[in-house]
């Protein structure tokens, strides 16, 4: 059994050793400090101090799903305090699961790039408010009713009309041949575009846009397309769109045969192509194309128009009426006789009263009947 003197000596040696260790960690120790002051000195030691310095790192790594990786400190570090691992999961290929009536507010995280038939893909998604990302449509050939009856969908655009970048657009739609009813009954929809800019949607292969925006009462951004040179049907395309004013578009309508109800009950004030006339030379059915368009005052005319057309609901300016008369097809000059579906321009009594006899004669000399 050790003596009291030996125990005191052992304590002095232990104190001296602890003092040396504290100093080695970069903390000064006053010679007069008593042993009971040492715990506070030990608490004040900073990580990495003293000899045999330890430099620790926090690190975040990202790895692909179903893989392993070794995580080691970077150069300059000899230990780690924390490792955060994130896993990159590639979206599953869309398996054809019916999405209609689902409760999601953004489109589910699938890889849609292999879909060819996108008909009714999101039809009836009542809770869908936005795409949540851009949608790759590179292999889609048909998109009939793709977003039909999504009443809360607001933007399918690169940016909002106020210039806010949202990157929620349809990309690579240039192979789609059918876009009929694509956004019909989207009653909160404001704008639609592709990747190119705020307004452009790739439509190079499209042949039908019938009822594309039917009854989209808040649609205020005039949709622009990369090409409509293959489109033959624009019937009911903007039926009931009540938030339009001036409608200056880039549409090539040279192959369009059907514009029945195209702007029925809409609020457009003008309809032009790059501030000039539109090509109506192939139109065979223009029934009710401008029915109920009580705000429409300005037209640049319809080049080559042969089909019967009524503008009786439109309070047109005299210049606009004359633009229509001057651009429409000259039956008499081409030795042709209009069929029962051709050659009648219905202006209504108010518009007719705006024309002089000479102006009316321009139409009748072309073989047209004014009503």
C-alpha positions as CSV (number, residue, x, y, z in Angstrom):
1,X,0.0,0.0,0.0
2,X,1.5,3.4,-1.1
3,X,2.2,6.1,1.4
4,X,0.5,9.6,1.4
5,X,3.7,11.0,0.1
6,X,3.8,8.6,-2.8
7,X,0.1,9.4,-3.7
8,X,0.9,13.2,-3.6
9,X,3.9,12.6,-6.0
10,X,1.6,10.5,-8.3
11,X,-0.9,13.4,-8.4
12,X,1.8,15.9,-9.2
13,X,3.0,13.7,-12.1
14,X,-0.5,13.3,-13.4
15,X,-1.1,17.1,-13.2
16,X,2.1,17.7,-15.1
17,X,1.2,15.2,-17.8
18,X,-2.3,16.7,-18.2
19,X,-0.8,20.2,-18.3
20,X,1.6,19.1,-21.1
21,X,-1.3,17.6,-23.1
22,X,-3.4,20.7,-22.8
23,X,-0.5,22.9,-23.9
24,X,0.1,20.5,-26.9
25,X,-3.5,21.2,-27.9
26,X,-2.8,24.9,-28.2
27,X,-4.3,26.0,-24.8
28,X,-2.0,28.0,-22.4
29,X,-1.9,26.7,-18.8
30,X,-0.9,29.2,-16.1
31,X,1.7,27.7,-13.7
32,X,-0.4,28.8,-10.8
33,X,-3.5,26.9,-12.1
34,X,-4.7,24.3,-9.7
35,X,-5.9,20.8,-10.8
36,X,-9.6,21.8,-10.3
37,X,-9.2,24.5,-13.1
38,X,-8.1,21.9,-15.7
39,X,-11.6,20.7,-16.8
40,X,-12.4,24.2,-18.1
41,X,-9.1,24.3,-19.9
42,X,-9.8,20.9,-21.5
43,X,-13.2,22.2,-22.6
44,X,-11.6,25.1,-24.4
45,X,-9.5,22.9,-26.6
46,X,-10.4,23.5,-30.3
47,X,-10.5,20.6,-32.8
48,X,-7.3,20.3,-34.8
49,X,-5.0,22.1,-32.3
50,X,-1.6,20.9,-31.1
51,X,0.7,18.2,-32.5
52,X,-0.7,15.3,-34.5
53,X,-3.3,17.8,-35.8
54,X,-6.7,16.4,-36.8
55,X,-8.6,18.3,-39.6
56,X,-12.1,17.1,-40.1
57,X,-14.5,17.5,-43.0
58,X,-18.2,17.5,-43.6
59,X,-19.0,16.1,-47.0
60,X,-22.0,15.6,-49.3
61,X,-21.9,12.9,-52.0
62,X,-24.4,12.0,-54.7
63,X,-24.6,8.4,-56.1
64,X,-26.8,6.6,-58.6
65,X,-29.4,4.2,-57.3
66,X,-28.4,0.6,-56.6
67,X,-24.7,1.5,-56.5
68,X,-22.0,1.7,-53.8
69,X,-19.2,4.2,-53.4
70,X,-16.3,4.7,-51.0
71,X,-16.4,8.0,-49.2
72,X,-13.0,9.3,-48.1
73,X,-11.8,12.8,-46.9
74,X,-10.5,15.2,-49.5
75,X,-6.8,16.2,-49.6
76,X,-6.0,18.3,-46.5
77,X,-8.4,16.5,-44.3
78,X,-7.7,13.4,-42.1
79,X,-11.1,12.7,-40.8
80,X,-14.8,13.3,-41.3
81,X,-17.5,14.6,-38.9
82,X,-20.5,14.1,-41.2
83,X,-21.3,12.4,-44.5
84,X,-24.6,13.2,-46.4
85,X,-25.5,10.8,-49.2
86,X,-28.1,11.7,-51.8
87,X,-29.3,9.1,-54.3
88,X,-30.1,9.9,-58.0
89,X,-33.1,7.9,-59.1
90,X,-33.8,7.8,-62.8
91,X,-37.6,8.2,-63.4
92,X,-39.4,5.0,-64.3
93,X,-40.6,4.6,-67.8
94,X,-44.3,5.6,-68.0
95,X,-46.2,2.3,-67.9
96,X,-49.6,3.4,-69.2
97,X,-51.2,3.8,-65.8
98,X,-54.4,5.9,-66.2
99,X,-53.7,9.3,-64.6
100,X,-57.1,10.8,-65.1
101,X,-58.9,11.8,-61.9
102,X,-55.7,11.5,-59.9
103,X,-55.1,14.0,-57.1
104,X,-51.6,15.2,-58.0
105,X,-50.9,18.9,-58.5
106,X,-47.9,18.4,-60.8
107,X,-47.3,15.6,-63.3
108,X,-46.0,12.3,-61.8
109,X,-42.3,11.7,-62.0
110,X,-42.2,9.3,-65.0
111,X,-40.0,9.3,-68.1
112,X,-42.6,10.1,-70.8
113,X,-40.1,10.3,-73.6
114,X,-40.9,6.9,-75.1
115,X,-44.7,7.5,-75.4
116,X,-46.1,7.6,-78.9
117,X,-49.8,7.8,-78.2
118,X,-50.4,10.6,-75.6
119,X,-54.2,10.7,-76.3
120,X,-56.0,11.7,-73.1
121,X,-52.8,11.2,-71.0
122,X,-53.8,13.8,-68.4
123,X,-57.5,14.1,-69.3
124,X,-59.6,14.8,-66.3
125,X,-56.7,15.6,-63.8
126,X,-58.8,18.0,-61.8
127,X,-56.1,18.8,-59.3
128,X,-53.3,19.5,-61.8
129,X,-52.2,23.1,-61.5
130,X,-48.8,23.0,-63.3
131,X,-46.4,20.6,-65.0
132,X,-43.8,21.1,-62.3
133,X,-41.1,20.6,-65.0
134,X,-40.7,20.4,-68.7
135,X,-42.2,17.4,-70.5
136,X,-40.2,15.6,-73.2
137,X,-42.6,14.7,-76.0
138,X,-40.1,13.7,-78.6
139,X,-41.7,10.4,-79.6
140,X,-45.3,11.5,-79.2
141,X,-47.2,11.2,-82.4
142,X,-50.8,12.0,-81.2
143,X,-52.0,14.1,-78.4
144,X,-55.7,14.3,-78.7
145,X,-57.2,15.5,-75.4
146,X,-53.8,15.3,-73.7
147,X,-54.7,17.9,-71.1
148,X,-58.4,18.1,-71.7
149,X,-60.6,19.0,-68.7
150,X,-57.7,20.0,-66.4
151,X,-59.7,23.0,-65.0
152,X,-56.9,24.2,-62.6
153,X,-54.0,24.0,-65.0
154,X,-52.6,27.6,-65.5
155,X,-49.3,27.6,-67.4
156,X,-47.7,25.3,-69.8
157,X,-44.9,27.7,-70.6
158,X,-41.3,28.6,-70.5
159,X,-42.1,31.8,-68.5
160,X,-45.2,33.6,-67.4
161,X,-46.6,36.6,-69.2
162,X,-44.9,38.8,-66.5
163,X,-41.5,37.3,-67.4
164,X,-41.1,34.8,-64.5
165,X,-39.1,31.8,-65.7
166,X,-41.0,28.6,-64.8
167,X,-39.6,26.0,-67.2
168,X,-42.8,24.1,-67.4
169,X,-43.2,23.6,-71.1
170,X,-43.8,20.9,-73.7
171,X,-40.5,20.1,-75.4
172,X,-40.0,18.3,-78.7
173,X,-43.7,18.3,-79.8
174,X,-42.6,18.5,-83.5
175,X,-43.6,14.9,-84.3
176,X,-47.2,15.3,-83.1
177,X,-49.8,15.0,-85.9
178,X,-52.9,15.5,-83.8
179,X,-53.4,18.2,-81.2
180,X,-57.2,18.3,-81.3
181,X,-58.9,19.0,-77.9
182,X,-55.4,19.1,-76.4
183,X,-56.2,21.8,-73.9
184,X,-60.0,21.9,-74.2
185,X,-62.0,22.9,-71.1
186,X,-58.8,24.1,-69.3
187,X,-60.8,27.0,-67.9
188,X,-57.9,28.5,-65.9
189,X,-55.2,28.1,-68.6
190,X,-53.4,31.4,-69.4
191,X,-50.6,30.4,-71.7
192,X,-49.0,27.6,-73.6
193,X,-45.5,27.3,-75.2
194,X,-42.6,25.1,-76.1
195,X,-38.9,25.6,-75.3
196,X,-38.2,28.2,-77.9
197,X,-39.7,31.2,-76.2
198,X,-42.7,32.4,-74.2
199,X,-45.2,31.6,-77.1
200,X,-43.8,29.1,-79.5
201,X,-45.0,25.4,-79.5
202,X,-43.5,23.0,-82.1
203,X,-46.2,21.9,-84.5
204,X,-44.3,21.1,-87.6
205,X,-46.1,17.8,-88.2
206,X,-49.6,18.7,-86.9
207,X,-52.6,18.3,-89.1
208,X,-55.5,19.0,-86.8
209,X,-55.9,21.6,-84.0
210,X,-59.7,21.2,-83.8
211,X,-61.1,22.4,-80.5
212,X,-57.5,22.7,-79.2
213,X,-58.3,25.5,-76.7
214,X,-62.1,25.0,-76.7
215,X,-63.7,27.1,-73.9
216,X,-60.4,28.1,-72.3
217,X,-62.0,31.3,-71.0
218,X,-58.9,32.8,-69.4
219,X,-56.5,32.1,-72.3
220,X,-54.9,35.5,-72.8
221,X,-51.5,34.8,-74.5
222,X,-52.0,34.2,-78.3
223,X,-50.5,30.7,-78.9
224,X,-47.7,30.8,-81.5
225,X,-46.5,27.8,-83.4
226,X,-43.3,26.9,-85.2
227,X,-45.4,25.9,-88.3
228,X,-49.0,25.3,-89.2
229,X,-48.3,24.5,-92.8
230,X,-49.7,21.0,-92.5
231,X,-52.8,21.9,-90.5
232,X,-56.1,21.3,-92.2
233,X,-58.6,21.6,-89.3
234,X,-58.9,24.6,-87.0
235,X,-62.6,24.2,-86.3
236,X,-63.7,25.4,-82.8
237,X,-60.1,26.1,-82.0
238,X,-60.7,29.1,-79.8
239,X,-64.4,28.7,-79.2
240,X,-65.4,30.7,-76.1
241,X,-62.0,32.1,-75.3
242,X,-63.1,35.2,-73.5
243,X,-59.8,36.9,-72.5
244,X,-58.3,37.7,-75.9
245,X,-58.0,41.2,-77.4
246,X,-55.9,41.7,-80.5
247,X,-55.1,38.4,-82.1
248,X,-52.1,38.8,-84.3
249,X,-50.7,35.3,-85.1
250,X,-48.1,33.6,-87.3
251,X,-50.4,30.9,-88.6
252,X,-49.9,29.6,-92.1
253,X,-53.5,28.6,-93.0
254,X,-52.9,27.8,-96.6
255,X,-54.0,24.1,-96.1
256,X,-56.8,24.8,-93.6
257,X,-60.1,23.6,-94.9
258,X,-62.3,23.8,-91.8
259,X,-62.6,26.9,-89.5
260,X,-66.1,26.2,-88.3
261,X,-66.7,28.0,-85.0
262,X,-63.1,28.9,-84.8
263,X,-63.7,32.1,-82.7
264,X,-67.4,31.6,-81.8
265,X,-68.2,33.7,-78.7
266,X,-64.7,34.9,-78.2
267,X,-63.6,38.5,-77.3
268,X,-61.1,39.1,-80.0
269,X,-60.9,42.7,-81.3
270,X,-58.7,41.9,-84.4
271,X,-57.6,38.9,-86.4
272,X,-54.4,39.3,-88.5
273,X,-51.3,37.4,-89.5
274,X,-48.2,39.5,-88.8
275,X,-50.5,42.5,-89.2
276,X,-51.5,41.3,-92.6
277,X,-54.2,39.1,-94.3
278,X,-54.6,35.4,-93.7
279,X,-54.6,32.7,-96.4
280,X,-58.1,31.3,-96.6
281,X,-57.7,29.9,-100.1
282,X,-58.4,26.2,-99.0
283,X,-61.2,26.9,-96.5
284,X,-64.4,25.1,-97.5
285,X,-66.3,25.4,-94.2
286,X,-66.4,28.7,-92.3
287,X,-69.7,28.2,-90.6
288,X,-70.1,30.4,-87.5
289,X,-66.3,31.1,-87.5
290,X,-66.9,34.6,-86.0
291,X,-70.4,34.1,-84.5
292,X,-70.8,36.1,-81.4
293,X,-67.6,38.1,-81.9
294,X,-69.1,41.4,-80.8
295,X,-65.8,43.0,-80.1
296,X,-64.2,42.2,-83.5
297,X,-63.5,45.5,-85.4
298,X,-60.3,44.9,-87.3
299,X,-59.5,42.4,-90.1
300,X,-56.8,42.5,-92.7
301,X,-58.7,40.3,-95.0
302,X,-58.7,36.6,-96.1
303,X,-56.7,35.9,-99.2
304,X,-58.4,33.6,-101.7
305,X,-61.6,33.2,-99.6
306,X,-64.3,31.3,-101.5
307,X,-66.4,29.8,-98.8
308,X,-69.6,31.5,-97.4
309,X,-68.7,33.7,-94.5
310,X,-70.7,35.6,-92.0
311,X,-69.4,38.7,-90.2
312,X,-72.8,40.0,-89.2
313,X,-72.1,39.9,-85.4
314,X,-68.9,41.9,-85.8
315,X,-68.9,45.8,-85.7
316,X,-66.2,46.1,-88.4
317,X,-64.6,49.3,-89.5
318,X,-65.1,50.3,-93.1
319,X,-61.4,49.5,-93.9
320,X,-61.8,46.0,-92.5
321,X,-64.8,45.3,-94.6
322,X,-63.0,46.5,-97.7
323,X,-60.0,44.4,-96.7
324,X,-62.2,41.3,-96.7
325,X,-63.8,42.2,-100.1
326,X,-60.5,43.1,-101.7
327,X,-58.8,39.8,-100.6
328,X,-61.5,37.3,-101.4
329,X,-61.5,35.2,-104.5
330,X,-62.6,36.7,-107.8
331,X,-65.0,34.2,-109.2
332,X,-66.0,36.3,-112.2
333,X,-62.5,37.2,-113.1
334,X,-61.5,33.5,-113.1
335,X,-64.6,32.4,-115.1
336,X,-65.9,30.4,-112.2
337,X,-69.4,30.0,-110.7
338,X,-69.6,29.7,-106.9
339,X,-71.4,26.7,-105.5
340,X,-74.1,26.9,-102.9
341,X,-71.3,26.7,-100.2
342,X,-69.4,29.6,-101.8
343,X,-69.7,33.2,-102.8
344,X,-71.9,34.7,-100.0
345,X,-70.5,37.3,-97.6
346,X,-73.0,38.0,-94.9
347,X,-72.2,41.4,-93.3
348,X,-75.5,42.3,-91.8
349,X,-77.4,45.5,-92.1
350,X,-75.1,47.6,-89.9
351,X,-72.0,46.7,-91.8
352,X,-73.6,47.0,-95.2
353,X,-74.8,50.5,-94.3
354,X,-71.1,51.5,-93.9
355,X,-70.3,50.7,-97.6
356,X,-70.8,52.9,-100.5
357,X,-72.4,51.5,-103.7
358,X,-68.9,51.5,-105.3
359,X,-67.5,49.5,-102.5
360,X,-70.3,47.0,-102.7
361,X,-69.8,46.8,-106.4
362,X,-66.2,45.5,-105.9
363,X,-67.7,42.4,-104.3
364,X,-70.6,41.8,-106.7
365,X,-68.3,42.3,-109.7
366,X,-66.3,39.4,-108.3
367,X,-69.4,37.2,-108.4
368,X,-70.2,37.5,-104.7
369,X,-73.5,38.0,-103.0
370,X,-73.6,40.5,-100.1
371,X,-76.2,39.9,-97.4
